């Protein structure tokens, strides 16, 4: 019978546990020990890295038992076993003074058999089999339990070797994965994220964070953190209080981080003299390991692994593996950082070329502003670029262009912020006065921009660049973030300052060019299109109407008795009257309608997608508008009501050629005049008694 039981235990423990993890092996061994010796409880303890006997698994005891079992192996019940390497039998624990107060006694055990677990000649742990009544374990029991303990020790050793091989393979795979990342051409941010993912897959820690050294400000800047998601916690991590930078603990931490070469292990973070208190408190740090990131005897940053739920023990093999990962990661991060810098330098050079090219391109003023804004967004750490131009009349800044993530409601708020008074905007005012950039990485509460601006656009970090041309401020260029706080690198600030300098010249050039273009197509008295340009737009509308097979109307308008008005009140008052009429036409007709001064006191309007009936309604609105808004002539005692005659011709009903359509509208106009004026006459109802005379062209 003993042989059969021994064979059963031998064949039951080892095969089941050959590919299980160590905890499964120990749990199975404790359960089988109770079955084999018909006992009520069993526990297994193993030596840890520090040489202490530590509880690892049990069967038949309370869940709290493991918290009370941690001792030097020569203490109490296990002392004889570790000294002699032989089993020890205690038939009645209460009768043995050495066992008083032992956790096993407090668990209610009265008899105990303690067996050594050996690796070769060395005792590496013990198997305790107990009963809740006094019991004398027979030599056969001890022999059978000894055979079982040898099988358990062999299974433990095999499992540890198997786990060691797994860890070695994991370490090799992790190093290979980290090295592969170096050749993947990923961005620095993706490289950092990949390193953190690899570390967490190998660690007992819950979060991996990477800090990079900011040589300019002599501090470690957090750049990546992976672990349980908590956006508010991450923002605190990214932006510690300003006073923290001056605390002695922060300085000790920085000094340690820049000088140490081996990992720093802190299994009780709350009592650590190195870790800053705000860090421990904010992130509820329990245990932490910090690995240096060094390249050629130079510290470029640090990698930390920590827990926030419980204090843990970081196994030495994990520390060694992650130290090797950190060593490779430092080289990869440095290479990725250099690649990123080179890419950014190239982008900045391209941005400057794009900005300079915009100056030589024959594009609209708005497209020039869009090109400048997009060039800035493409290489900046900021998320949005906005351009404000100085309004000399109101002494304020008007928003004219913004580029960034699309948000129509946000854009409308931005446009509604027109008229920002420079004295009320501290940061912008400082930038304009000093003609130097103003950078604020923590905009809320800084006073650099108005608080309503921060609330409306969720501003986090902001950089303001003055647009100065020939010592004259033409506006400001603003770069900001709204999803996170960020650090604006010094080389980016310098590059954007150069972009702003070129942009100011380009903006002034483009604005002047657009003004000249506008003057070339605009009547200088009324501000409407001139004769030449209105004919050009008429040709374009003909071509569009033919393609889309859509109607449009032409209205020829003439001020009634305008010669008498000029003779009575003078030509200067006549010009003012024409300006008033032009303003009223712009307000009365649609934004899509094209209005021009055709010559003298005549106007031509082109109404796209308009039928005859709709054109007559538009002409009636114009007539009513003039009747309701009399002109306040200088010499007149009462404002003078101006009136207009209008002729209407429609495409394709009246004609399918441009010249014929204009001629028909002109003839209908004179028909309206003959009928007494102050009315509109369509071409189909016009009596064409004379050929229209050519009109005088205006510049």
C-alpha positions in Angstrom: 0.0 0.0 0.0 2.7 2.6 0.8 4.4 1.9 -2.5 1.1 2.4 -4.3 0.5 5.7 -2.6 4.0 6.8 -3.3 3.7 6.0 -7.0 0.3 7.8 -7.0 1.8 10.9 -5.5 4.9 10.8 -7.8 2.8 10.3 -10.9 0.2 12.9 -9.8 2.3 15.8 -8.8 5.1 15.9 -11.4 3.1 15.4 -14.6 0.4 17.8 -13.6 2.9 20.5 -12.7 5.4 20.1 -15.5 4.0 23.0 -17.5 2.1 24.9 -14.7 3.4 28.0 -13.0 5.0 27.7 -9.6 1.9 28.8 -7.6 -0.1 26.0 -9.3 2.6 23.5 -8.4 2.6 24.5 -4.8 -1.2 24.6 -4.5 -1.4 21.1 -5.9 1.4 19.8 -3.7 -0.3 21.2 -0.5 -3.6 19.6 -1.4 -2.1 16.2 -2.2 0.0 16.2 1.0 -3.2 16.4 3.0 -4.8 13.6 1.0 -1.7 11.3 1.3 -1.2 11.6 5.0 -4.9 12.1 5.8 -4.1 15.4 7.5 -6.2 18.5 8.0 -3.7 21.1 6.7 -0.4 21.6 4.8 1.7 24.7 4.0 4.8 25.3 1.9 7.4 28.0 2.5 10.4 28.8 0.3 13.5 30.8 0.8 13.4 34.3 -0.8 16.2 36.3 -2.4 17.1 37.8 1.0 17.3 34.4 2.7 14.1 34.5 4.6 11.5 31.8 4.8 8.4 33.1 3.1 4.9 31.5 2.9 4.0 30.5 -0.7 0.9 28.3 -0.5 -1.3 26.3 1.8 -4.3 24.0 2.1 -6.7 23.8 5.0 -5.6 27.0 6.7 -7.2 30.5 6.9 -6.6 33.0 4.0 -4.8 35.3 6.6 -2.2 32.7 7.5 0.3 33.8 4.9 0.4 37.4 6.3 1.8 36.0 9.6 4.5 33.6 8.1 7.8 35.4 7.4 10.8 34.4 9.4 14.5 33.5 9.4 14.7 29.7 8.6 16.6 28.9 11.8 13.8 30.3 14.0 11.2 28.2 15.8 9.8 25.0 14.3 11.9 25.0 11.1 15.3 25.6 12.7 16.1 21.9 13.2 15.1 21.0 9.6 17.3 23.7 8.1 20.3 22.8 10.4 20.1 19.1 9.8 18.3 18.7 6.5 16.1 16.0 8.1 12.3 15.8 8.9 11.1 16.9 12.3 8.0 15.5 14.0 6.1 17.4 16.8 3.3 15.2 18.2 1.8 17.9 20.4 2.6 21.6 19.6 1.0 22.8 22.8 3.4 20.7 24.8 6.5 22.1 23.1 7.5 25.6 24.5 9.5 26.4 21.3 6.2 26.4 19.3 4.3 28.8 21.6 2.9 31.7 19.6 3.7 30.1 16.3 1.1 31.0 13.5 0.5 27.3 13.0 -0.5 26.9 16.6 -2.8 29.9 16.3 -4.4 28.1 13.3 -5.4 25.3 15.7 -2.8 22.7 14.7 -1.7 20.2 17.4 0.6 17.9 15.5 3.1 18.8 12.8 5.5 17.0 10.4 8.1 19.4 8.9 10.0 18.1 5.8 12.9 19.8 4.0 12.6 20.7 0.3 16.0 20.3 -1.2 17.8 21.4 -4.4 20.8 19.1 -4.4 22.3 19.2 -0.8 20.8 22.7 -0.1 17.5 23.1 1.8 15.5 25.7 -0.2 12.2 25.4 1.7 10.0 23.3 3.8 6.7 21.3 3.6 4.6 21.4 6.8 1.9 18.8 7.2 -0.3 19.2 10.3 -3.3 17.8 12.1 -5.8 19.5 14.5 -5.4 16.7 17.1 -2.3 15.3 18.8 -0.8 12.7 16.5 2.3 10.5 16.4 3.5 10.3 12.8 4.9 6.8 12.3 8.2 6.1 10.6 6.2 4.9 7.6 4.3 8.2 7.5 7.6 10.1 7.6 9.1 7.9 4.9 6.1 8.4 2.6 6.0 12.1 3.3 9.8 12.3 2.6 9.3 10.7 -0.8 6.5 13.0 -1.6 8.6 16.0 -0.4 11.4 15.0 -2.8 8.9 14.8 -5.6 7.6 18.3 -4.7 11.2 19.7 -4.5 11.9 18.2 -7.9 8.7 19.7 -9.4 9.6 23.1 -7.8 13.1 23.0 -9.3 11.8 21.9 -12.7 9.1 24.6 -12.7 11.7 27.2 -11.6 14.0 26.2 -14.5 11.0 26.3 -16.9 10.0 29.7 -15.6 13.6 30.9 -15.8 13.8 29.7 -19.4 10.5 31.5 -20.1 11.9 34.7 -18.5 15.0 34.4 -20.6 12.9 34.0 -23.7 10.7 36.9 -22.7 13.8 39.0 -22.0 15.2 38.1 -25.4 11.9 38.8 -27.1 11.6 42.1 -25.2 15.0 43.2 -26.2 14.4 42.1 -29.8 11.1 44.0 -29.8 12.8 47.1 -28.4 15.6 46.8 -31.0 13.1 46.3 -33.8 11.4 49.5 -32.7 14.6 51.3 -33.5 14.5 50.3 -37.1 10.8 50.8 -37.6 10.9 54.6 -38.4 8.3 55.4 -35.9 7.9 58.8 -34.3 9.5 59.5 -31.0 6.1 59.3 -29.2 5.3 55.9 -30.7 8.8 54.6 -29.8 8.2 55.7 -26.2 4.8 54.1 -26.1 6.3 50.8 -27.5 9.0 50.8 -24.8 6.4 51.3 -22.1 4.2 48.5 -23.5 7.2 46.1 -23.5 8.1 47.0 -19.9 4.6 46.5 -18.6 4.4 43.0 -20.2 7.4 41.9 -18.2 6.9 43.7 -14.9 4.8 43.2 -11.7 4.4 47.0 -11.8 1.1 48.7 -12.9 2.5 51.8 -14.7 5.6 52.6 -16.8 6.6 56.3 -17.2 9.4 57.8 -19.2 11.1 61.1 -18.3 13.5 62.9 -20.7 16.2 65.4 -19.5 15.5 69.0 -20.4 19.1 70.4 -20.4 17.9 73.9 -20.9 15.9 74.0 -17.6 17.8 71.3 -15.7 14.9 69.1 -15.0 13.3 65.8 -15.9 10.2 66.3 -18.1 7.5 63.5 -18.2 6.9 62.6 -21.8 5.1 59.2 -21.8 3.1 57.1 -19.2 1.2 53.9 -19.8 -1.0 52.2 -17.2 -4.5 52.5 -15.8 -6.2 55.3 -17.7 -6.8 58.5 -15.7 -6.6 61.7 -17.7 -6.7 64.1 -14.7 -3.9 62.2 -13.1 -1.9 62.3 -16.3 -2.3 66.1 -16.4 -1.0 66.4 -12.9 1.9 64.2 -13.8 2.6 66.4 -16.8 2.4 69.6 -14.9 3.5 69.5 -11.2 3.0 72.7 -9.2 5.6 75.4 -9.8 6.8 75.4 -6.2 7.7 71.7 -6.5 10.6 72.7 -8.8 12.3 74.4 -5.8 11.7 71.8 -3.1 14.9 70.1 -1.7 13.3 66.6 -2.4 12.8 67.5 -6.0 16.5 68.6 -6.3 17.7 65.4 -4.6 15.6 63.4 -7.0 17.0 65.3 -10.0 20.6 64.8 -8.7 20.1 61.1 -8.1 18.5 60.7 -11.5 21.4 62.4 -13.3 24.2 60.6 -11.5 23.1 57.1 -10.8 24.0 54.2 -13.2 22.0 51.3 -11.6 18.3 50.9 -11.0 17.0 52.4 -7.8 14.5 50.0 -6.0 12.0 51.6 -3.6 9.6 48.9 -2.3 8.1 51.3 0.3 7.8 54.7 -1.6 6.1 56.4 1.4 9.3 56.3 3.4 11.7 57.1 0.6 13.9 60.2 1.2 14.6 60.5 -2.6 11.1 60.6 -4.1 9.4 64.0 -4.0 6.4 64.0 -1.6 4.0 65.5 -4.1 4.7 62.7 -6.4 4.1 60.0 -3.8 0.9 61.6 -2.6 -0.6 62.6 -6.0 -0.1 59.1 -7.6 -0.4 57.1 -4.4 2.9 55.4 -5.0 3.5 52.2 -3.1 6.5 50.5 -4.8 8.8 51.8 -7.5 11.9 51.0 -9.5 13.7 53.7 -11.4 16.0 52.8 -14.3 18.5 55.3 -15.7 18.4 56.0 -19.5 22.1 56.6 -20.3 23.9 57.0 -23.6 27.8 57.2 -23.6 28.0 58.0 -19.9 25.4 60.7 -20.3 22.0 60.5 -18.6 19.2 61.4 -21.1 16.3 60.5 -18.9 14.7 58.0 -16.6 12.3 55.1 -16.8 10.1 54.3 -13.8 7.9 51.3 -13.0 5.5 51.7 -10.0 2.5 50.3 -8.3 -0.4 52.3 -6.7 -2.6 49.6 -5.2 -0.2 47.5 -3.1 3.5 47.4 -2.1 5.2 44.6 -4.1 8.5 42.9 -4.3 10.3 43.4 -7.7 12.1 40.1 -8.5 15.8 40.5 -9.2 15.4 38.8 -12.6 12.8 41.4 -13.6 15.1 44.2 -12.5 18.0 42.7 -14.5 15.8 42.3 -17.6 14.3 45.8 -17.4 17.7 47.3 -16.8 18.8 45.7 -20.1 15.6 47.0 -21.8 16.4 50.5 -20.4 19.9 50.3 -21.8 18.7 49.5 -25.3 15.7 51.9 -24.9 18.1 54.8 -24.1 20.0 54.3 -27.4 16.7 53.9 -29.3 15.1 57.0 -27.7 18.3 59.1 -28.4 18.2 58.0 -32.1 14.5 58.6 -32.4 15.0 62.0 -30.8 17.7 62.9 -33.2 15.6 61.6 -36.1 12.7 63.7 -34.8 14.9 66.8 -34.5 16.2 66.2 -38.0 12.6 65.8 -39.3 11.5 68.9 -37.5 14.4 70.9 -38.9 13.4 69.7 -42.4 9.8 70.6 -41.8 10.8 74.0 -40.5 13.0 74.6 -43.6 10.0 73.5 -45.8 7.7 75.7 -43.8 9.9 78.7 -44.4 10.1 77.8 -48.1 6.3 77.5 -48.2 5.9 80.9 -46.4 8.4 82.5 -48.8 6.7 80.9 -51.8 3.4 82.3 -50.7 4.9 85.8 -51.2 5.7 85.1 -54.8 2.4 83.3 -55.6 -0.4 85.1 -57.3 -3.1 83.9 -54.8 -5.7 85.7 -52.8 -4.9 87.3 -49.5 -6.9 84.7 -47.6 -5.0 81.9 -49.2 -1.7 83.5 -48.2 -2.9 83.6 -44.6 -4.0 80.0 -44.8 -0.6 78.9 -46.2 1.2 80.6 -43.4 -1.1 79.1 -40.7 -0.8 75.6 -42.2 3.0 75.8 -42.4 3.1 76.7 -38.7 0.7 73.9 -37.6 2.6 71.3 -39.7 5.8 71.4 -37.5 4.7 73.1 -34.2 4.0 71.2 -31.0 0.9 73.5 -30.9 -2.5 72.3 -32.2 -3.9 75.6 -33.6 -2.4 78.6 -35.3 -4.4 81.9 -35.4 -3.6 85.2 -37.1 -4.9 88.5 -35.9 -4.4 91.7 -37.9 -4.2 95.2 -36.4 -7.2 97.5 -37.1 -5.8 101.1 -37.1 -9.3 102.6 -36.9 -10.4 100.8 -33.7 -6.9 100.2 -32.3 -7.8 96.5 -31.9 -6.9 93.1 -33.3 -9.3 91.4 -35.7 -9.2 87.6 -36.2 -8.7 86.8 -39.9 -7.4 83.1 -40.0 -7.3 80.0 -37.9 -6.0 76.5 -38.7 -6.3 73.5 -36.5 -8.7 70.6 -35.6 -12.1 71.4 -37.1 -14.8 72.7 -34.8 -17.3 75.1 -36.5 -18.8 76.3 -33.2 -15.3 77.0 -31.8 -14.4 78.9 -35.0 -17.5 81.0 -34.7 -16.6 81.9 -31.1 -13.2 82.8 -32.4 -14.5 85.0 -35.1 -16.9 86.7 -32.6 -13.8 87.8 -30.6 -13.1 90.5 -33.1 -12.1 93.8 -31.7 -9.7 92.6 -29.0 -8.4 95.8 -27.4 -4.6 95.7 -27.2 -4.4 97.4 -23.8 -6.7 94.7 -22.4 -4.5 91.8 -23.6 -1.4 91.7 -21.5 0.6 89.0 -23.3 -0.3 90.2 -26.7 0.4 93.8 -25.6 3.8 92.8 -24.3 4.6 90.9 -27.5 3.7 93.9 -29.6 5.5 96.4 -27.4 8.7 94.4 -27.1 8.4 93.0 -30.6 9.5 89.6 -29.2 7.6 86.3 -28.7 5.7 85.8 -25.4 5.4 82.1 -24.3 3.2 80.7 -21.5 3.2 76.9 -21.1 0.4 77.2 -18.5 -2.0 79.8 -19.8 -4.9 79.5 -17.3 -4.4 82.1 -14.5 -1.3 83.6 -16.2 -3.0 86.7 -17.4 -1.3 86.4 -20.8 -4.6 86.2 -22.6 -8.1 87.1 -21.4 -9.9 84.6 -19.1 -12.9 84.4 -21.4 -10.6 83.4 -24.2 -9.1 80.6 -22.1 -12.6 79.3 -21.2 -14.1 79.6 -24.8 -11.1 77.9 -26.5 -9.9 75.7 -23.6 -6.4 77.1 -23.9 -3.7 75.2 -22.2 -0.3 76.5 -23.6 0.1 79.5 -25.8 2.9 81.3 -27.7 2.4 84.7 -29.2 4.5 86.1 -32.0 4.3 89.7 -33.1 4.0 90.4 -36.9 6.2 93.4 -37.4 7.2 95.1 -40.7 9.5 98.1 -40.8 9.0 98.6 -37.0 5.2 98.7 -37.5 3.0 96.0 -35.9 0.6 94.6 -38.5 -0.8 91.9 -36.2 0.1 88.8 -34.1 0.4 85.1 -34.8 -0.8 82.8 -31.9 0.0 79.1 -31.5 -1.9 77.2 -28.8 -2.8 73.8 -27.4 -6.2 72.9 -25.9 -6.0 69.1 -25.2 -2.8 69.2 -23.0 -0.1 71.5 -21.6 3.1 71.4 -23.6 6.6 72.7 -23.7 7.5 74.8 -26.7 11.2 73.9 -27.6 13.5 76.9 -27.9 14.5 76.0 -31.5 10.8 76.0 -32.4 10.3 79.4 -30.8 13.2 80.8 -32.8 12.0 79.2 -36.0 8.5 80.6 -35.5 9.9 84.0 -34.8 11.6 83.8 -38.2 8.4 82.7 -39.8 6.5 85.5 -38.2 9.1 88.0 -39.4 8.7 86.8 -43.0 4.9 86.4 -42.6 4.6 90.1 -41.7 6.3 91.1 -44.9 4.2 88.7 -46.9 1.0 89.8 -45.3 1.7 93.4 -46.0 2.7 92.6 -49.6 -0.4 90.5 -50.1 -2.7 93.0 -48.5 -1.2 95.8 -50.8 -1.5 93.5 -53.8 -5.1 92.7 -53.0 -5.8 96.4 -52.6 -4.3 97.2 -56.0 -6.2 94.4 -57.6 -9.4 95.6 -56.0 -8.7 99.2 -57.3 -8.2 97.8 -60.8 -11.7 96.3 -60.8 -13.5 98.8 -58.6 -15.2 102.1 -59.4 -13.4 104.7 -57.2 -16.6 106.6 -56.4 -19.1 103.9 -55.6 -16.8 101.0 -54.6 -18.8 98.7 -57.0 -17.3 96.8 -59.9 -16.3 99.0 -62.8 -17.6 98.7 -66.4 -14.7 96.5 -67.6 -15.0 94.0 -64.7 -18.8 93.8 -64.7 -18.6 92.7 -68.4 -16.0 90.1 -67.4 -18.3 88.7 -64.7 -21.2 88.7 -67.2 -19.1 86.5 -69.6 -18.4 84.1 -66.7 -22.1 84.0 -65.7 -23.0 83.2 -69.3 -20.6 80.3 -69.4 -21.8 79.0 -66.0 -25.5 79.3 -67.0 -24.8 77.4 -70.3 -23.1 74.6 -68.4 -25.7 74.3 -65.7 -28.7 75.2 -68.0 -29.9 77.7 -65.3 -31.5 81.1 -65.8 -30.1 84.5 -64.8 -31.3 88.1 -65.2 -29.6 91.3 -66.1 -30.9 94.6 -64.6 -29.9 97.9 -66.2 -30.6 100.8 -63.8 -30.5 104.6 -64.3 -31.0 107.4 -61.8 -34.1 109.5 -62.8 -33.3 113.3 -63.4 -29.8 113.0 -62.2 -28.5 115.8 -64.5 -31.0 118.2 -62.8 -29.7 117.0 -59.4 -26.1 117.7 -60.4 -27.0 121.1 -61.8 -28.8 122.0 -58.6 -26.6 120.6 -55.9 -23.3 120.2 -57.6 -21.2 117.2 -58.7 -19.7 116.6 -55.3 -23.2 116.0 -53.9 -23.9 114.0 -57.0 -21.0 111.7 -56.1 -22.3 111.3 -52.6 -25.7 110.4 -53.9 -24.1 107.7 -56.1 -22.3 106.3 -53.1 -25.5 106.2 -51.1 -27.3 104.4 -54.0 -24.4 101.9 -54.3 -24.5 101.1 -50.6 -28.3 100.6 -50.8 -27.9 98.2 -53.8 -25.3 96.1 -51.9 -27.7 95.9 -48.9 -30.8 95.2 -50.9 -29.6 92.6 -53.5 -28.3 89.2 -52.5 -24.6 88.5 -51.7 -24.4 86.3 -54.8 -25.6 89.1 -57.1 -23.0 91.0 -59.0 -23.4 94.8 -59.1 -21.3 97.4 -61.1 -21.3 101.0 -62.1 -21.9 100.9 -65.9 -21.2 104.5 -66.6 -22.3 108.0 -65.3 -25.5 107.4 -63.2 -26.2 103.9 -64.7 -25.7 100.6 -62.8 -25.7 97.0 -64.1 -26.7 94.1 -61.9 -26.3 90.4 -62.7 -28.6 88.1 -60.8 -27.6 84.3 -61.0 -30.3 81.6 -60.9 -33.0 84.2 -61.2 -36.3 84.1 -63.3 -38.1 87.1 -64.8 -40.6 87.2 -61.9 -37.8 87.1 -59.3 -35.9 89.8 -61.1 -39.0 92.0 -61.1 -39.4 91.5 -57.3 -35.7 92.5 -56.9 -36.2 95.6 -58.9 -39.2 96.5 -56.8 -37.1 96.1 -53.6 -34.6 98.5 -55.0 -37.3 101.0 -55.9 -38.8 100.8 -52.5 -35.5 101.1 -50.8 -34.7 104.4 -52.6 -38.1 105.8 -51.7 -37.6 104.9 -48.0 -34.1 106.4 -47.8 -34.1 110.0 -49.2 -30.7 111.7 -49.8 -29.8 114.5 -47.4 -28.5 117.0 -50.0 -26.5 119.9 -48.5 -28.5 122.8 -49.9 -31.9 121.2 -49.7 -34.2 122.0 -46.8 -35.6 118.4 -46.9 -33.9 115.2 -47.9 -34.4 114.4 -51.6 -36.1 111.1 -52.6 -34.1 109.6 -55.5 -35.7 107.3 -58.0 -34.4 104.8 -60.6 -35.7 103.3 -63.8 -34.9 99.7 -64.4 -34.8 97.5 -67.5 -34.8 93.7 -67.1 -33.6 91.0 -69.6 -33.5 87.3 -68.8 -31.4 84.4 -70.1 -32.4 82.2 -72.0 -36.0 83.6 -72.4 -35.0 86.9 -74.0 -31.7 86.1 -75.6 -28.8 83.5 -75.5 -26.0 86.0 -76.2 -24.4 88.4 -73.9 -24.4 91.5 -76.1 -28.1 91.0 -77.1 -29.1 90.5 -73.5 -27.4 93.8 -72.4 -29.0 95.6 -75.4 -32.5 94.3 -74.5 -32.0 95.4 -70.8 -30.8 98.9 -72.0 -33.8 99.2 -74.4 -36.2 98.2 -71.5 -34.6 100.8 -69.3 -35.4 103.6 -71.8 -38.9 102.2 -72.2 -39.2 102.7 -68.4 -37.9 106.3 -68.8 -40.5 107.0 -71.5 -43.2 105.7 -69.2 -42.3 108.3 -66.5 -39.5 106.6 -64.7 -39.3 105.1 -61.1 -40.4 101.7 -62.4 -39.0 98.5 -63.8 -39.9 97.2 -67.3 -39.0 93.7 -68.6 -37.6 93.3 -72.1 -40.6 91.4 -73.3 -42.8 94.4 -72.5 -40.4 97.0 -73.7 -41.1 99.1 -76.9 -37.8 99.2 -78.6 -38.1 102.4 -80.5 -34.4 103.3 -80.6 -31.1 101.5 -80.5 -29.3 101.9 -77.2 -26.4 104.2 -77.2 -23.0 103.0 -76.0 -22.2 103.9 -72.4 -19.2 105.7 -71.1 -16.7 103.5 -69.4 -15.5 104.3 -65.9 -12.2 103.3 -64.4 
